[in-house]
Amino acid sequence: MNIRIFDLERIQSLYENTVPINLTESGFHPYTLEELLTEEQLKMLTTTVLGYGQTNGSIPLRRTIATLYPNCNEENILVTNGSAEANFIACHTMLKPGDEIIMMVPNYMQIWGIVEEMGCKPKKFHLKEENNWQPDLEELESQMNTNTKMIALCNPNNPTGYVLSNDEMKAIVQIAKKYDAWIYCDEVYKGADLDGIEKPGFYGMYDKVMVNGGLSKAYALPGLRLGWLVGPEALIANTWAYHDYTSITAGILSHKIGEIVLQPETRKKVLSRNIKMLNENLQLTIDWAKQYGDLMEFVLPKAGGMVFLKYKFPINSTELSDWLRLEKGVFILAGDVYGMDNHFRIGIGAEKKDLLKGYNILSSALKERFTIK
């Protein structure tokens, strides 16, 4: 096999649906169609002809997505099967063997595995925990050279919840321009801002920007498997060629539901519901973590559906995760999958009752295994 196992995704796939309590879901508690749609909309779905539809995305859906981005129309959009396919297609469209990619870390590491398998050279620049997860832009610039073809970002960030400031975004754009490199940004958490104020994305800041989006995270609709790419028209036309070799098209019902969800009023309703959940569960998490004093700490996230905790218990993060899952029936994601031991990820987009139940089990387990004053 020429591609490495994607540890983060594989571990979640193996265990998230088999444990009694999943404390590490990266999105929000999913909607049902009954919660989301009107009776008229549900009726419309039952009369939909289950054909392929337009393979790059229906024109109404692409036009709706385009309204979320500046100076954008349907020709700037490719609809994909989730943002994971979008990442795969983007890398294969923009890169070739031997190219260098500089990737923000920690991060959802799918792109690292894709470009490595392609024969590209991935390198890192870091968000610095000691600086509240601000990016080390000096490190980014020091990694750049004439072979650098892409700066790969995740903003809002998975797993830290950090959101780049306008000045940081402008600085990254200037670095990319200096080396004529693409900026590719994973923006699947865009709109899930704790303060309720949606921050701008990278699209429109520079002519060599491509971003992805999707309904799985900020919109709490992972089962639709609906994502998209946004970029220059000529580049998007090229991504469609790769899409023909991967999934060909997203499902027709996902197209229909996506068009409804992204209408302004429904979009506002969905994001507001999720932001309210995020704030309530973040406070719950703050209160829970206080009992451990300096044995556990985390930087408050600014957006997204998770917190990334640092702990001082004498145990490796994978060992801790495995013990909790096998012996206590509660699943947390080990920091090892991000290359950061002594950390673990908690999803705070869950229903409050499930989060409380999980924290109670986790508290009892930690008290049983470690000496906690």
PyMOL commands that set and color helices and strands:
alter all, ss='L'
color gray80, all
select helices_A, chain A and resi 7-15+33-36+39-46+59-66+74-76+82-94+110-118+129-131+137-143+166-178+222-224+233-243+252-261+264-290+293-295+317-328+335-338+352-369
alter helices_A, ss='H'
color red, helices_A
select strands_A, chain A and resi 21-22+77-81+100-105+121-128+134-135+148-154+182-186+209-214+226-230+296-297+306-311+330-331+333-334+343-347
alter strands_A, ss='S'
color yellow, strands_A
deselect
rebuild
show_as cartoon
